[in-house]
Amino acid sequence: KATIRCAIAISEGNKERVVEGVCKGTILPEMIGSNGFGYDPLFEPEGSGRSFAQMSLKEKEKISHRGRALRKAKEILKDWESRLVLGLTGSIGSGKSTVARMFQELGAEIIDADKVGHGLLEKKEVRESIVKNFGSSILDKEGRIERRKLGSIVFRDKKRLEELNSIIHPLIFSEIKRRVTFSEARIIIIDAAILLETGGDSLVDKVIVVNASHETRRKRTKKSSLLSSKEVEGIIKAQFSQDEKIQRADFLIENEKSIKESKRQVERIWSKFAARC
């Protein structure tokens, strides 16, 4: 008995996949047939009753490990042609999460970078690495990282924030990339406040920036956040200015007025993307 495998790695822009084709069979005691090449005269695919070398090229391609792998790769490439990965970002208080929910209601799959990061903090190896750098005072009674305690340290000290980012950001975007790779959704939106700052825009086809005035953002943050004013200032300093984000936007959503107006802008952008997918 023998098994022959063919693996094909596919990479295009921000997307990567590996597919495998498998053909099970038997190694023959002597060479039979004159077609093909290599071990074709010595391999009899399961259930065929003939060696590869006794088959036509068309027959062989239907059941061979290479033929199966190539068909899988072809399907993935076809799928990639009709898939869009969009980055959604905006400064704190811009209403980015509200806009993300609007896209989700229209059918987009949302990958929330914050939630991915929160999940990673529950992993033992990540938790141990952070505790090693920031001390056990950031842990609660059950030994879990308290994000509020950690935030009170890093958002007051730029160097400490950079230290945390060097640990967690590569892991966050590695996990996001994995989710994008295996998602079956036609339109995927990566919701990330620091998409541009961390180079996460390399994972997306287009960038959508949610905008609101400085005063509106401050009011929203004060109303909805448990963070202190100093911590909020630390977050703002860690992000690109809103003007910088806007300059790098492919689409801009002005989230200053009513929910209805914001939704109208979301629907207009969605219609452009949905038509392509």
Secondary structure, 3 states (H helix, E strand, C coil): CEEEEEEEEEEECCEEEEEEEEEEEEECCCCCCCCCCCCHHHEEECCCCCCHHHCCHHHHHHHCHHHHHHHHHHHHHHHHHCCEEEEEECCCCCCHHHHHHHHHHHCCEEEEHHHHHHHHCCCHHHHHHHHHHHCHHHECCCCCECHHHHHHHHCCCHHHHHHHHHHHHHHHHHHHHHHHHHCCCCEEEEECCCCCCCCHHHHCCEEEEEECCHHHHHHHHHHHCCCCHHHHHHHHHHCCCHHHHHHCCCEEEECCCCHHHHHHHHHHHHHHHHHHC
